[in-house]
Amino acid sequence: MIETKDLVFFFGGIALLGLTALPLICGRRVISVPLIYVTAGMMLALLLPDWPSADPRRSELALGVIEHLTELIVIIALAGAGLAIDRQPGRGGWHHTRMLLIVVMPVTIAAVFLLGQWAGLSAASAVLLASALAPTDPVLAREVAVKGPNEGDEDDVRVALTAEAGLNDGLAFPFVWLAILLAGAAATGTTMDWGRWAFFDVGWRIAIAGVIGWAVGQASARFVMSSWGDASGGGENAGLVLLGTTFLAYGATEALDGYGFLAVFIAARAERSFTRDTGRDDYVAKPHRYSDQFEKILLAVLLLWLGGFAVSGVLSATSWTDIAIAGALIFVVRPAIGYLALLPTPGDRFERFAMAFFGIRGMGSFFYIAYALGHAPFAEAEAVWRIATITVLMSIMVHGAFAPIIMARIRPKAPQSPAAARTAS
């Protein structure tokens, strides 16, 4: 007799092997690998009644499972993104990233908040929806991101989208906490403490993430590059180095009430910066390769889950307003705000369009929602789950289909000479 666990192992093996071949098979066709996995998850959930599922709407256990799985894949993706970028810190070459973070994300949050209010959501639920859907996802943005360190593929578009995905996932957290505080105030009938939010949830949490992330990254890099470190041993423990540094930065920051996502990305950037001065710059490719492997394993699991979740009934009450919000964000809000904000920056119109269009939504959105629901009651939680699911599915279909085609037209610019780089900065 075939047991459910046997099917899980069987289809899990196919899913993991598929991630090694499907990207090559799909190529530039208008179909994405994540869409194939989501569709497979839907079919497994519909055809196999005993297929294991975790519906975060139905139990606290399932909510916790999804929260921590999405949390884990995001921090692994952030570590990989931080290691992947070769471009040096400084003013030059980061114009697009600054605009995407300082202008595009907060204006997008405001726009989605207004759309949520238009759909009848309370202020707390609308803020939660906006903060969950505003960040570019570091997990599903693989097709538009820098592939890896020393790969030579660092055009402005890929660098901007990779850095945006690395930083805005942490910077969206103040608004997640704003939603939590608004929901708590509404439930208890108390007044929202705006001063506490501004000082603690915006100021302190971001500052401590930056300090700890940079300190952990520098300390880890110094140890790894020392005579006792993994670089001296040929990089045999690069996977442990990646996980150790990532978990240390995340855990220490979260323990001090900082934003762990932000700290992980900053720690990876600190490590990447340090390796340039050691004569072992090629070592960084090894932990990055492990981050890519760990991320793919978790991605296969979560995409299959998303497919099952999509047919679990979460979309049964879908209205035209839900679809309108998702469509507006994907096709109007992010592209329009992004393009207008990027007009003063270097680059041609096609590059600005690509940076504005690829505001990919994904697993980070589900983490924020699960996290917030674990900290405060939200009256319209079902609606938030539903709109977020529709938006992520739409992003997977649209962005996943066109990313290989559009990004193939963007070529890395010739590297600057040291003198030119100093002038630009």
Contacts in CASP RR format, 6 or more apart in sequence:
PFRMAT RR
TARGET T0000
AUTHOR 0000-0000-0000
METHOD contacts of the structure
MODEL  1
MIETKDLVFFFGGIALLGLTALPLICGRRVISVPLIYVTAGMMLALLLPD
WPSADPRRSELALGVIEHLTELIVIIALAGAGLAIDRQPGRGGWHHTRML
LIVVMPVTIAAVFLLGQWAGLSAASAVLLASALAPTDPVLAREVAVKGPN
EGDEDDVRVALTAEAGLNDGLAFPFVWLAILLAGAAATGTTMDWGRWAFF
DVGWRIAIAGVIGWAVGQASARFVMSSWGDASGGGENAGLVLLGTTFLAY
GATEALDGYGFLAVFIAARAERSFTRDTGRDDYVAKPHRYSDQFEKILLA
VLLLWLGGFAVSGVLSATSWTDIAIAGALIFVVRPAIGYLALLPTPGDRF
ERFAMAFFGIRGMGSFFYIAYALGHAPFAEAEAVWRIATITVLMSIMVHG
AFAPIIMARIRPKAPQSPAAARTAS
4 48 0 8 1.000
4 50 0 8 1.000
4 51 0 8 1.000
4 52 0 8 1.000
7 48 0 8 1.000
7 51 0 8 1.000
8 52 0 8 1.000
11 40 0 8 1.000
11 44 0 8 1.000
11 304 0 8 1.000
12 300 0 8 1.000
12 304 0 8 1.000
15 37 0 8 1.000
15 40 0 8 1.000
15 300 0 8 1.000
15 301 0 8 1.000
15 304 0 8 1.000
16 296 0 8 1.000
16 297 0 8 1.000
16 300 0 8 1.000
19 33 0 8 1.000
19 296 0 8 1.000
19 299 0 8 1.000
19 300 0 8 1.000
22 33 0 8 1.000
22 36 0 8 1.000
23 33 0 8 1.000
26 32 0 8 1.000
26 33 0 8 1.000
26 36 0 8 1.000
26 404 0 8 1.000
27 404 0 8 1.000
28 404 0 8 1.000
28 405 0 8 1.000
28 408 0 8 1.000
29 404 0 8 1.000
30 401 0 8 1.000
30 402 0 8 1.000
30 405 0 8 1.000
31 401 0 8 1.000
32 143 0 8 1.000
32 396 0 8 1.000
32 397 0 8 1.000
32 399 0 8 1.000
32 400 0 8 1.000
32 401 0 8 1.000
32 403 0 8 1.000
34 140 0 8 1.000
34 299 0 8 1.000
34 303 0 8 1.000
34 396 0 8 1.000
34 400 0 8 1.000
35 396 0 8 1.000
35 397 0 8 1.000
35 400 0 8 1.000
35 401 0 8 1.000
37 299 0 8 1.000
37 300 0 8 1.000
37 303 0 8 1.000
37 304 0 8 1.000
37 307 0 8 1.000
38 303 0 8 1.000
38 304 0 8 1.000
38 306 0 8 1.000
38 307 0 8 1.000
38 310 0 8 1.000
38 393 0 8 1.000
38 396 0 8 1.000
39 307 0 8 1.000
40 304 0 8 1.000
40 307 0 8 1.000
41 303 0 8 1.000
41 304 0 8 1.000
41 305 0 8 1.000
41 306 0 8 1.000
41 307 0 8 1.000
41 308 0 8 1.000
42 307 0 8 1.000
42 308 0 8 1.000
42 310 0 8 1.000
42 311 0 8 1.000
44 51 0 8 1.000
44 304 0 8 1.000
44 308 0 8 1.000
45 51 0 8 1.000
45 53 0 8 1.000
45 307 0 8 1.000
45 308 0 8 1.000
45 311 0 8 1.000
45 312 0 8 1.000
46 311 0 8 1.000
51 308 0 8 1.000
53 305 0 8 1.000
53 308 0 8 1.000
53 309 0 8 1.000
53 312 0 8 1.000
54 62 0 8 1.000
54 65 0 8 1.000
54 66 0 8 1.000
54 305 0 8 1.000
54 309 0 8 1.000
55 62 0 8 1.000
55 309 0 8 1.000
55 312 0 8 1.000
55 314 0 8 1.000
56 62 0 8 1.000
56 63 0 8 1.000
56 64 0 8 1.000
56 65 0 8 1.000
56 66 0 8 1.000
56 67 0 8 1.000
56 309 0 8 1.000
56 366 0 8 1.000
56 370 0 8 1.000
56 373 0 8 1.000
56 385 0 8 1.000
57 63 0 8 1.000
57 314 0 8 1.000
57 381 0 8 1.000
57 382 0 8 1.000
57 385 0 8 1.000
60 374 0 8 1.000
63 370 0 8 1.000
63 373 0 8 1.000
63 374 0 8 1.000
64 370 0 8 1.000
64 374 0 8 1.000
66 305 0 8 1.000
66 366 0 8 1.000
66 370 0 8 1.000
67 367 0 8 1.000
67 370 0 8 1.000
67 371 0 8 1.000
67 374 0 8 1.000
69 298 0 8 1.000
69 301 0 8 1.000
69 302 0 8 1.000
69 305 0 8 1.000
70 302 0 8 1.000
70 363 0 8 1.000
70 364 0 8 1.000
70 366 0 8 1.000
70 367 0 8 1.000
70 370 0 8 1.000
71 367 0 8 1.000
71 371 0 8 1.000
72 298 0 8 1.000
73 139 0 8 1.000
73 295 0 8 1.000
73 298 0 8 1.000
73 299 0 8 1.000
73 302 0 8 1.000
73 363 0 8 1.000
74 138 0 8 1.000
74 139 0 8 1.000
74 169 0 8 1.000
74 261 0 8 1.000
74 363 0 8 1.000
74 364 0 8 1.000
74 367 0 8 1.000
75 246 0 8 1.000
75 250 0 8 1.000
75 260 0 8 1.000
75 261 0 8 1.000
75 264 0 8 1.000
76 246 0 8 1.000
76 291 0 8 1.000
76 294 0 8 1.000
76 295 0 8 1.000
76 298 0 8 1.000
77 138 0 8 1.000
77 139 0 8 1.000
77 165 0 8 1.000
77 291 0 8 1.000
77 295 0 8 1.000
78 138 0 8 1.000
78 165 0 8 1.000
78 166 0 8 1.000
78 169 0 8 1.000
78 261 0 8 1.000
78 264 0 8 1.000
78 265 0 8 1.000
78 268 0 8 1.000
79 242 0 8 1.000
79 245 0 8 1.000
79 246 0 8 1.000
79 264 0 8 1.000
79 265 0 8 1.000
79 267 0 8 1.000
79 268 0 8 1.000
79 291 0 8 1.000
80 242 0 8 1.000
80 268 0 8 1.000
80 288 0 8 1.000
80 291 0 8 1.000
80 292 0 8 1.000
80 295 0 8 1.000
81 138 0 8 1.000
81 145 0 8 1.000
81 146 0 8 1.000
81 162 0 8 1.000
81 163 0 8 1.000
81 165 0 8 1.000
81 166 0 8 1.000
81 265 0 8 1.000
81 268 0 8 1.000
82 162 0 8 1.000
82 166 0 8 1.000
82 265 0 8 1.000
82 268 0 8 1.000
82 269 0 8 1.000
82 272 0 8 1.000
83 148 0 8 1.000
83 149 0 8 1.000
83 268 0 8 1.000
83 271 0 8 1.000
83 272 0 8 1.000
83 284 0 8 1.000
83 287 0 8 1.000
83 288 0 8 1.000
83 291 0 8 1.000
84 145 0 8 1.000
84 146 0 8 1.000
84 147 0 8 1.000
84 148 0 8 1.000
84 149 0 8 1.000
84 151 0 8 1.000
84 162 0 8 1.000
84 288 0 8 1.000
85 146 0 8 1.000
85 149 0 8 1.000
85 154 0 8 1.000
85 159 0 8 1.000
85 162 0 8 1.000
85 163 0 8 1.000
85 269 0 8 1.000
85 272 0 8 1.000
86 146 0 8 1.000
86 149 0 8 1.000
86 150 0 8 1.000
86 151 0 8 1.000
86 152 0 8 1.000
86 154 0 8 1.000
86 272 0 8 1.000
87 93 0 8 1.000
87 94 0 8 1.000
87 154 0 8 1.000
87 159 0 8 1.000
88 273 0 8 1.000
88 276 0 8 1.000
88 421 0 8 1.000
89 269 0 8 1.000
89 273 0 8 1.000
90 425 0 8 1.000
91 424 0 8 1.000
91 425 0 8 1.000
92 421 0 8 1.000
92 424 0 8 1.000
92 425 0 8 1.000
93 156 0 8 1.000
93 159 0 8 1.000
93 424 0 8 1.000
93 425 0 8 1.000
94 163 0 8 1.000
95 345 0 8 1.000
95 346 0 8 1.000
96 156 0 8 1.000
96 157 0 8 1.000
96 159 0 8 1.000
96 160 0 8 1.000
96 342 0 8 1.000
96 345 0 8 1.000
96 346 0 8 1.000
96 355 0 8 1.000
97 159 0 8 1.000
97 160 0 8 1.000
97 163 0 8 1.000
97 164 0 8 1.000
97 167 0 8 1.000
99 338 0 8 1.000
99 341 0 8 1.000
99 342 0 8 1.000
99 344 0 8 1.000
99 345 0 8 1.000
100 136 0 8 1.000
100 160 0 8 1.000
100 161 0 8 1.000
100 164 0 8 1.000
100 168 0 8 1.000
100 338 0 8 1.000
100 341 0 8 1.000
100 342 0 8 1.000
100 355 0 8 1.000
101 164 0 8 1.000
101 167 0 8 1.000
101 168 0 8 1.000
101 171 0 8 1.000
103 337 0 8 1.000
103 338 0 8 1.000
103 341 0 8 1.000
104 334 0 8 1.000
104 337 0 8 1.000
104 338 0 8 1.000
104 341 0 8 1.000
104 356 0 8 1.000
105 134 0 8 1.000
105 135 0 8 1.000
105 164 0 8 1.000
105 168 0 8 1.000
105 171 0 8 1.000
105 172 0 8 1.000
107 337 0 8 1.000
107 341 0 8 1.000
108 130 0 8 1.000
108 134 0 8 1.000
108 329 0 8 1.000
108 333 0 8 1.000
108 334 0 8 1.000
108 337 0 8 1.000
109 127 0 8 1.000
109 130 0 8 1.000
109 131 0 8 1.000
109 134 0 8 1.000
109 172 0 8 1.000
109 175 0 8 1.000
110 130 0 8 1.000
111 130 0 8 1.000
111 329 0 8 1.000
111 333 0 8 1.000
111 337 0 8 1.000
112 126 0 8 1.000
112 129 0 8 1.000
112 130 0 8 1.000
112 133 0 8 1.000
112 134 0 8 1.000
112 325 0 8 1.000
112 329 0 8 1.000
112 333 0 8 1.000
113 126 0 8 1.000
113 127 0 8 1.000
113 129 0 8 1.000
113 130 0 8 1.000
114 126 0 8 1.000
115 126 0 8 1.000
115 324 0 8 1.000
115 325 0 8 1.000
115 328 0 8 1.000
115 329 0 8 1.000
115 333 0 8 1.000
116 125 0 8 1.000
116 126 0 8 1.000
116 129 0 8 1.000
116 130 0 8 1.000
116 325 0 8 1.000
117 123 0 8 1.000
117 126 0 8 1.000
118 321 0 8 1.000
119 321 0 8 1.000
119 322 0 8 1.000
119 325 0 8 1.000
119 383 0 8 1.000
119 387 0 8 1.000
120 126 0 8 1.000
120 380 0 8 1.000
121 129 0 8 1.000
121 380 0 8 1.000
121 383 0 8 1.000
121 384 0 8 1.000
122 186 0 8 1.000
122 378 0 8 1.000
122 379 0 8 1.000
122 380 0 8 1.000
123 182 0 8 1.000
123 186 0 8 1.000
124 179 0 8 1.000
124 180 0 8 1.000
124 182 0 8 1.000
124 183 0 8 1.000
124 184 0 8 1.000
124 186 0 8 1.000
124 376 0 8 1.000
124 378 0 8 1.000
124 379 0 8 1.000
125 179 0 8 1.000
125 183 0 8 1.000
125 378 0 8 1.000
125 379 0 8 1.000
125 380 0 8 1.000
125 381 0 8 1.000
125 383 0 8 1.000
125 384 0 8 1.000
127 175 0 8 1.000
127 178 0 8 1.000
127 179 0 8 1.000
127 182 0 8 1.000
128 176 0 8 1.000
128 179 0 8 1.000
128 180 0 8 1.000
128 183 0 8 1.000
128 368 0 8 1.000
128 369 0 8 1.000
128 372 0 8 1.000
128 378 0 8 1.000
128 384 0 8 1.000
129 384 0 8 1.000
129 387 0 8 1.000
129 388 0 8 1.000
130 175 0 8 1.000
131 172 0 8 1.000
131 173 0 8 1.000
131 175 0 8 1.000
131 176 0 8 1.000
131 178 0 8 1.000
131 179 0 8 1.000
131 368 0 8 1.000
132 172 0 8 1.000
132 176 0 8 1.000
132 364 0 8 1.000
132 365 0 8 1.000
132 366 0 8 1.000
132 368 0 8 1.000
132 369 0 8 1.000
132 372 0 8 1.000
132 384 0 8 1.000
132 388 0 8 1.000
133 329 0 8 1.000
133 361 0 8 1.000
133 365 0 8 1.000
133 387 0 8 1.000
133 388 0 8 1.000
133 391 0 8 1.000
134 168 0 8 1.000
134 172 0 8 1.000
134 175 0 8 1.000
135 165 0 8 1.000
135 168 0 8 1.000
135 169 0 8 1.000
135 170 0 8 1.000
135 171 0 8 1.000
135 172 0 8 1.000
135 364 0 8 1.000
135 365 0 8 1.000
136 161 0 8 1.000
136 164 0 8 1.000
136 165 0 8 1.000
136 168 0 8 1.000
136 358 0 8 1.000
136 359 0 8 1.000
136 360 0 8 1.000
136 361 0 8 1.000
137 165 0 8 1.000
137 169 0 8 1.000
137 360 0 8 1.000
137 361 0 8 1.000
137 362 0 8 1.000
137 363 0 8 1.000
137 364 0 8 1.000
137 365 0 8 1.000
138 145 0 8 1.000
138 165 0 8 1.000
138 166 0 8 1.000
138 169 0 8 1.000
138 364 0 8 1.000
139 295 0 8 1.000
139 299 0 8 1.000
139 362 0 8 1.000
139 363 0 8 1.000
139 364 0 8 1.000
140 360 0 8 1.000
140 361 0 8 1.000
140 362 0 8 1.000
140 363 0 8 1.000
140 395 0 8 1.000
140 396 0 8 1.000
140 399 0 8 1.000
140 400 0 8 1.000
141 161 0 8 1.000
141 162 0 8 1.000
141 165 0 8 1.000
141 358 0 8 1.000
141 359 0 8 1.000
141 360 0 8 1.000
143 399 0 8 1.000
143 400 0 8 1.000
143 403 0 8 1.000
143 404 0 8 1.000
143 407 0 8 1.000
144 157 0 8 1.000
144 158 0 8 1.000
144 161 0 8 1.000
144 354 0 8 1.000
144 358 0 8 1.000
144 360 0 8 1.000
144 399 0 8 1.000
144 403 0 8 1.000
144 407 0 8 1.000
145 158 0 8 1.000
145 161 0 8 1.000
145 162 0 8 1.000
145 165 0 8 1.000
146 153 0 8 1.000
146 154 0 8 1.000
146 158 0 8 1.000
146 159 0 8 1.000
146 162 0 8 1.000
147 153 0 8 1.000
148 285 0 8 1.000
148 288 0 8 1.000
149 272 0 8 1.000
149 281 0 8 1.000
149 284 0 8 1.000
149 285 0 8 1.000
149 288 0 8 1.000
150 281 0 8 1.000
150 282 0 8 1.000
150 284 0 8 1.000
150 285 0 8 1.000
152 412 0 8 1.000
153 412 0 8 1.000
154 412 0 8 1.000
155 351 0 8 1.000
155 410 0 8 1.000
155 411 0 8 1.000
155 412 0 8 1.000
155 413 0 8 1.000
156 346 0 8 1.000
156 347 0 8 1.000
156 351 0 8 1.000
156 355 0 8 1.000
156 413 0 8 1.000
157 351 0 8 1.000
157 354 0 8 1.000
157 355 0 8 1.000
157 407 0 8 1.000
157 410 0 8 1.000
158 407 0 8 1.000
158 410 0 8 1.000
160 355 0 8 1.000
161 355 0 8 1.000
161 358 0 8 1.000
161 359 0 8 1.000
165 360 0 8 1.000
166 261 0 8 1.000
166 265 0 8 1.000
167 262 0 8 1.000
167 265 0 8 1.000
169 261 0 8 1.000
169 262 0 8 1.000
169 265 0 8 1.000
169 364 0 8 1.000
170 209 0 8 1.000
170 259 0 8 1.000
170 260 0 8 1.000
170 261 0 8 1.000
170 262 0 8 1.000
170 265 0 8 1.000
171 206 0 8 1.000
171 259 0 8 1.000
171 262 0 8 1.000
172 368 0 8 1.000
173 201 0 8 1.000
173 205 0 8 1.000
173 259 0 8 1.000
173 261 0 8 1.000
173 262 0 8 1.000
173 368 0 8 1.000
174 197 0 8 1.000
174 201 0 8 1.000
174 202 0 8 1.000
174 205 0 8 1.000
174 206 0 8 1.000
176 368 0 8 1.000
176 371 0 8 1.000
176 372 0 8 1.000
177 197 0 8 1.000
177 201 0 8 1.000
177 205 0 8 1.000
178 197 0 8 1.000
178 201 0 8 1.000
179 372 0 8 1.000
179 376 0 8 1.000
179 378 0 8 1.000
180 372 0 8 1.000
180 375 0 8 1.000
180 376 0 8 1.000
181 192 0 8 1.000
181 193 0 8 1.000
181 196 0 8 1.000
181 197 0 8 1.000
181 201 0 8 1.000
181 376 0 8 1.000
182 192 0 8 1.000
183 372 0 8 1.000
183 376 0 8 1.000
183 377 0 8 1.000
183 378 0 8 1.000
184 190 0 8 1.000
184 376 0 8 1.000
184 377 0 8 1.000
185 191 0 8 1.000
185 192 0 8 1.000
187 376 0 8 1.000
187 377 0 8 1.000
200 257 0 8 1.000
204 257 0 8 1.000
204 258 0 8 1.000
205 257 0 8 1.000
205 258 0 8 1.000
205 259 0 8 1.000
206 258 0 8 1.000
206 259 0 8 1.000
206 262 0 8 1.000
208 253 0 8 1.000
208 256 0 8 1.000
208 257 0 8 1.000
208 258 0 8 1.000
209 253 0 8 1.000
209 258 0 8 1.000
209 259 0 8 1.000
209 260 0 8 1.000
209 261 0 8 1.000
209 262 0 8 1.000
209 263 0 8 1.000
209 266 0 8 1.000
210 262 0 8 1.000
210 263 0 8 1.000
210 266 0 8 1.000
212 249 0 8 1.000
212 252 0 8 1.000
212 253 0 8 1.000
212 256 0 8 1.000
212 258 0 8 1.000
212 263 0 8 1.000
212 267 0 8 1.000
213 249 0 8 1.000
213 253 0 8 1.000
213 262 0 8 1.000
213 263 0 8 1.000
213 264 0 8 1.000
213 266 0 8 1.000
213 267 0 8 1.000
213 270 0 8 1.000
214 266 0 8 1.000
214 267 0 8 1.000
214 270 0 8 1.000
216 245 0 8 1.000
216 248 0 8 1.000
216 249 0 8 1.000
216 252 0 8 1.000
216 263 0 8 1.000
216 267 0 8 1.000
216 270 0 8 1.000
217 245 0 8 1.000
217 249 0 8 1.000
217 266 0 8 1.000
217 267 0 8 1.000
217 268 0 8 1.000
217 270 0 8 1.000
217 271 0 8 1.000
217 274 0 8 1.000
218 270 0 8 1.000
218 271 0 8 1.000
218 274 0 8 1.000
220 241 0 8 1.000
220 244 0 8 1.000
220 245 0 8 1.000
220 248 0 8 1.000
220 267 0 8 1.000
220 271 0 8 1.000
221 270 0 8 1.000
221 271 0 8 1.000
221 274 0 8 1.000
221 275 0 8 1.000
222 274 0 8 1.000
223 229 0 8 1.000
224 230 0 8 1.000
224 231 0 8 1.000
224 241 0 8 1.000
224 271 0 8 1.000
224 283 0 8 1.000
225 231 0 8 1.000
225 274 0 8 1.000
225 275 0 8 1.000
225 278 0 8 1.000
225 280 0 8 1.000
225 283 0 8 1.000
226 232 0 8 1.000
230 236 0 8 1.000
230 237 0 8 1.000
230 238 0 8 1.000
230 240 0 8 1.000
230 241 0 8 1.000
230 283 0 8 1.000
231 278 0 8 1.000
231 280 0 8 1.000
231 283 0 8 1.000
235 241 0 8 1.000
235 283 0 8 1.000
235 286 0 8 1.000
238 283 0 8 1.000
238 286 0 8 1.000
238 287 0 8 1.000
238 289 0 8 1.000
238 290 0 8 1.000
239 286 0 8 1.000
239 287 0 8 1.000
239 290 0 8 1.000
241 287 0 8 1.000
242 287 0 8 1.000
242 288 0 8 1.000
242 290 0 8 1.000
242 291 0 8 1.000
242 294 0 8 1.000
243 290 0 8 1.000
243 294 0 8 1.000
245 267 0 8 1.000
245 268 0 8 1.000
245 271 0 8 1.000
246 264 0 8 1.000
246 267 0 8 1.000
246 268 0 8 1.000
249 260 0 8 1.000
249 263 0 8 1.000
249 264 0 8 1.000
249 266 0 8 1.000
249 267 0 8 1.000
250 260 0 8 1.000
250 261 0 8 1.000
250 263 0 8 1.000
250 264 0 8 1.000
251 260 0 8 1.000
252 263 0 8 1.000
253 259 0 8 1.000
253 260 0 8 1.000
253 262 0 8 1.000
253 263 0 8 1.000
254 260 0 8 1.000
271 284 0 8 1.000
272 284 0 8 1.000
275 281 0 8 1.000
275 283 0 8 1.000
275 284 0 8 1.000
299 363 0 8 1.000
302 363 0 8 1.000
306 366 0 8 1.000
306 389 0 8 1.000
306 392 0 8 1.000
306 393 0 8 1.000
309 389 0 8 1.000
310 389 0 8 1.000
310 393 0 8 1.000
314 382 0 8 1.000
314 385 0 8 1.000
314 386 0 8 1.000
314 389 0 8 1.000
315 386 0 8 1.000
315 389 0 8 1.000
315 390 0 8 1.000
317 382 0 8 1.000
317 386 0 8 1.000
318 386 0 8 1.000
318 390 0 8 1.000
322 383 0 8 1.000
322 386 0 8 1.000
322 387 0 8 1.000
322 390 0 8 1.000
323 390 0 8 1.000
325 387 0 8 1.000
325 391 0 8 1.000
326 387 0 8 1.000
326 390 0 8 1.000
326 391 0 8 1.000
326 394 0 8 1.000
327 391 0 8 1.000
327 394 0 8 1.000
329 361 0 8 1.000
329 391 0 8 1.000
330 361 0 8 1.000
330 391 0 8 1.000
330 394 0 8 1.000
330 395 0 8 1.000
330 398 0 8 1.000
330 399 0 8 1.000
331 398 0 8 1.000
334 356 0 8 1.000
334 357 0 8 1.000
334 359 0 8 1.000
335 353 0 8 1.000
335 356 0 8 1.000
335 357 0 8 1.000
336 356 0 8 1.000
337 356 0 8 1.000
338 352 0 8 1.000
338 355 0 8 1.000
338 356 0 8 1.000
339 352 0 8 1.000
339 353 0 8 1.000
339 356 0 8 1.000
341 356 0 8 1.000
342 352 0 8 1.000
342 355 0 8 1.000
342 356 0 8 1.000
343 352 0 8 1.000
345 352 0 8 1.000
350 409 0 8 1.000
350 410 0 8 1.000
351 410 0 8 1.000
354 406 0 8 1.000
354 407 0 8 1.000
354 410 0 8 1.000
357 399 0 8 1.000
357 406 0 8 1.000
358 399 0 8 1.000
358 403 0 8 1.000
358 406 0 8 1.000
359 395 0 8 1.000
359 399 0 8 1.000
360 395 0 8 1.000
360 399 0 8 1.000
360 400 0 8 1.000
361 388 0 8 1.000
361 391 0 8 1.000
361 392 0 8 1.000
361 395 0 8 1.000
362 392 0 8 1.000
362 395 0 8 1.000
362 396 0 8 1.000
365 388 0 8 1.000
365 391 0 8 1.000
365 392 0 8 1.000
366 388 0 8 1.000
366 392 0 8 1.000
369 384 0 8 1.000
369 385 0 8 1.000
369 388 0 8 1.000
372 378 0 8 1.000
373 381 0 8 1.000
378 384 0 8 1.000
416 424 0 8 1.000
END
